[in-house]
Amino acid sequence: MGSSHATTRKPRLAVLKTGSTYPSIKAEFGDFDHWFVRNLGNKLDISVINVAAGESPGHPEQWDGIIVTGSPAMVSDRAEWSERTAVWLARAVDLRIPLLGVCYGHQLLAHALGGEVGYHPQGRESGTYSVELLDTARTDSLLGHLPTRFNAQLTHRQSVLRLPENAVLLAKSEFEPHQAFRVGDRAWGVQFHPEFTADIMKAYLAVQAPDLEQENQDAGALMSAVADAPDATGLLLRFAELVLRG
């Protein structure tokens, strides 16, 4: 007989914070970690660990799930905290702990597993774009329920230039050949931002407008094209469910 009186604990999820958003956006909308926590439901025991500030996530085995946030940092700069986190992520993948890397997290996961990360040859991608799901994703436990094309919020200058050898490519877009990948059956990277709302995306474009104009991009047109991306956002709750199911 099992001990039915034992208290069932909530599964533990680590949100590895790899940086902070622009100060003006943080003042209005909060920081990266808040956006994730808000979309993950209330069935997990969530801890935010600021790895960029030197905080340690302990041993990967302590966690039932792991999310790695975006960052203004660049993976190719190979900052000490970033390289240390990459080694930690590779161990977490070996232990088959459910893991989701977003933007910087997606790139860091690829780097950790032997892929190549660097500046996208065509420059910056910022705004709402259509992402195409590949046939490889049809049976995927995280992305498999998505429509063939879905909106996603994006803002990045670096990309995964070459996937790790054992990675399965799951999604792409016109600009970005590596929008999502999986390694093994429990580790995913997505270049897009499921945690962004349309308002946050607009705020990014407003801050980036001078740079975008210098890069010959039409900030006003990009702003007008911002749309909701509910399918992409739904991935966070779906990931939480995967962590719950163990």
N, C-alpha and C positions, 0 to 999 in steps of 0.2 A: 504493500500500500504506500502510495506517495504521501508526503506530509502536506495535506491540503491547507493546513494553517500557515504554511510558509507565505510570506508576503511576496507577491509578484512584483518585481522591480521593472520600471520602464527601461527599454533598451537604451543604451548610452550612445549618443551621437556626438562626435567631435567636429566642430566647424573650425578648420584651420584658416585663420585670417592672415592673408599675405600682404596686406596693405590697407590703405584708407582711400575713400573717394575724395573728390575736390572739396575744399572747405565749405564753399557756398552750397554745394549739394548736401553735404553732411548736415549743415545747419538746418536745411529745410526738410530733408527726408530721412535723416539718420545715416548710419554707415553700412557697408556691405553686409556685415553679419546680421544686422537687424532685418534686412530684406530677405535673407535666407530663412531666418527663424520664423518670420511672419508667414512664410509659405509652406512650412513643414508640418503644420498641424500641432496637436498638443499631446501626442501619444509617446513622444520620445523625451528622454532626459538629455537636453542639449547643453553642451559646454563649448564656449568660444575660447580658442587658444590662439593668441596673437604671436604666431611664429616669427613674423617680421620684426617684432619687438624683442625677440629672444626667448619667449615663453616656450616651454617644452610640453609636447603632447604625451610624454611618458612612453610606455610601450604600446605598439599598435594593438596588442591583444586586449588591452583595457577597454577597447571600443567595439561596439556592435555595428557601427557605421561611421564613415568619414566623408566630409565634404571639404573641398579646398576652394577658396574664394578667388575672385579676380584681384588684380593688383595694378598700380601704376608702374611697378617695377618691371624689368625685362629679364626673362629667364636666361637669355644669352649673356647677361652681365655676370652670372654665376656668383651672386652674393653668397657669403658664408651661410647665412640662415637658410637661403633657398636651396643650396646644395645639400645641406644637412637634412632639410625636409624631403628632398628628392630620394635620398637613401632610405629614409623612414617610410616613404610611400611605396618604394619597391618592396620593402619588407611586408607592408600591409597587403600588397597584391599577392605575395607568396602565401600569406596566411588566409587568403580568400575572404578578407573583410570587405563588405560592400563599400564601395568608394566612388565618389563622383567629383571630378575636377572640372571647374568652370573657368573659361577664358585663361587666365594665368595658370589656374589649377590644371586645366586640360593640357596646356603646354608643358607644365612641370611634370605631369604624369608621363607624357610622351618622352621627355628628356630623361626622366628617372629610369625608363625601361629601354633606353638605347635609341630612341628616335632623335630627330634633329629639329631644333627650334631656332628661328631667326626672323629678321624683318621680312614681311611679305614683299615680294619684288614689285608689286603695284601700289604699295603704300598703305594708307589707313582705310579701314572699313568702319563706318559709324552710321547708325540709323536702324530702321526696321527693314529687314530683307526676308525674302522667301528662301526657305531651306528645303532641300529635296531629300526625302528618305529613300535609301537604297533597298534593294530586295534583301540584302543581307540583314536588314533590321526587322524584317517581318516577324521573325521568331524571337526577337530580342525582348528580354523581360522588362526592360526599362523604356525603350523607344518603340517597341512593336505595335503599340496601340495608336501611334500618331498617324495622321493622314499623310499621303504621299508628299504633299506640299504644305508647309505651315509657316506662319510668320515667326520671326525671332528678332530680338534686340541684340545688336552687335556694336562693340566698339573695341578695336584692337589695331595695333600696328605690327605686332609679331604674330607668327603662325607656326603650326606644326608643319615644317617643310618636308619632313620624311617621318612616316609612322614607325613605331617599333616593329620589329620583324614579325612578332606574333599577334599584332593588332588586327582587328576586323574593322574595316571602314563601314560606318553605318549611315552617314549623311554628308551631303556636300551642298554647296551653293555656287552660283555663277562665278563669284569672286574667290571663294574659299573652298579648295578641294577637300579639306579635312574638317568638316563641321562637327563630326561626332565619331568616336571610335570606342571599341570595347577591347579589353584584354582579359583573357580567361572568361569566366562567367559572371564576375561580380565587380569589375572595375571599368568605369566609363569616363571619358573626357568629352565635354561639349565646348566648342569655341564660343557659342552664343550665350546670352545671359538670361536664364529662366527666371532669375530673381528680380529683373528690371520690370517696372511698370512703364506704360507709355509716357507718363509724366516725368519719370526719372530719365528716360531716353531723351526726351525733349530738353531737359535740363543739361544733359551731357552735350548735346549739339549746341546749345546756347553758349556754354563755356568754351567749346572747341571751335566756335564759328570763325574767329580770326585765323586760326591754324588751317581750318578747312579751306577758307578762301585763298590762303597762300598756296595750298596744295591743289588749286584749281577745282575745288569741289563747291557745289552750290549749297551752302548751309541752309538757306531759306527753303529750297526744294526738299532737302533731306528732312527738315523740320515738318514741312507740310505732309510728307509721306509717312510720318510716324503713325503707327497703328497698334492696337492691342495685339498681344501675342499669347492668348490663353492656352493654346496647346503646349507651347514651350514652358510656360509657367507651371502647368500641371505636372511636369516631370518631377518637380520637387516633392509634391505629395506622393507621387508614385514611388519615388526613391525611399521616402519615409516608410511606405508600406512594405517595400522589399526588406528594409532593415527590421521592421516589426516581425516579418515572417521568418527572419533569420536565414 
